Amino acid sequence: MTFSTLFNSKLSKKTTIRTGLLLENYTLKADIETRDRQQDTDGDGYADLVQIVNNDGNYNIVQPFAQGQFRLTEKLTFNAGVHGQYFSINKEFVVEPRTALSYAFNSSNTINFGYGIHHQSVPAPILFLNEFVNGNQVQTNKNLDLVQSQHYVLGYDVRLARKWRGKVEVYYQDISKAAVEAFPSSYSSLTEGADFGYSIDKTSLLSKGKGHNQGVEFTIEKFFSEGYYALFTTSLFESKYKGSDNIERNSPFNNGYVINLLGGKEFKIGKDKKNVFSIDTKFTTAGGRYYTPVDLAASNNAGYEIKDDANAFSKQYDPYLRLDVKFGIKFNSKTKKRFHQFYIDFQNVTNHTNVFTREYNRLTNSINQKDQIGFSPDFGYKFQF
């Protein structure tokens, strides 16, 4: 449940202030049991069924903020503010100053700089993991600090032509207080969620992990006009982290590059030219995701997957590539107050094989590769009145 409120006031032609409050209440009921990686203490031939998460309660995130925009001159604009965040699980309150400065050389060229501090909790599935302490189950991660990130951004906007815009942005993010293990290891909470799952055995963690992201982004955009639009974006970046062993490694998100190209064209059809036929396309390619290889010998001995954590995120999947093409037709009423729309979307038209994951198969004692969906058509109908 979310509650938000804000107050906005224009004090003068050059000064605007805004204050507000965001309150979020989360209710979490989870009861998760597993036999994965558990011992057979009762000797029945099966791994014990152990409860790893048992939670029935709620928590709050409270975020007050205040900010102001000041037109120092006709060309120079200064934004400054402070954002607060209270996390009820660990009862931590943090203050996050943020500021930005932009200078417009003329109506077509603007340069801007921004700095801000941001915080985020460790993922909830990690916070509520159980650990046996003196025979009792204890959630030993609940008091982890909020992960902190300092953001630095330098950007340049240019109006290339009518309805055309270009943008270049350079950024650096310095991350601290990530969750790591108490003994030297490659684990960090910054790597969680990369494979769409979460660890089940990372308990008694400490808020001592570090990481950084840095890169440059390029954008060229043609806003929709004259029946067509286009968007080209490129991001070149690096994403690294350190576990408690203090060794810098690739994060699973260190793809290196992402390129997107979108475009679309509308054609007016019919006797009165009130109906529309459209073609849209999207092309995406990116560097492969980094992953931790499976220790096949150790997995065969244990009977379940064991990763080679000493070489965490040392391997990289093949590059990602996907091309989609969509065709649509829209029938408008004479008053254009109603319309029928049909479309067919051909996804991954090249049927390119994109890797989803490689994991241990305990039935065959081998490593299997799972791929993402290949060519897939989708269609739909929409009626609006």
Disulfide bonds with the S-S distance in Angstrom:
none
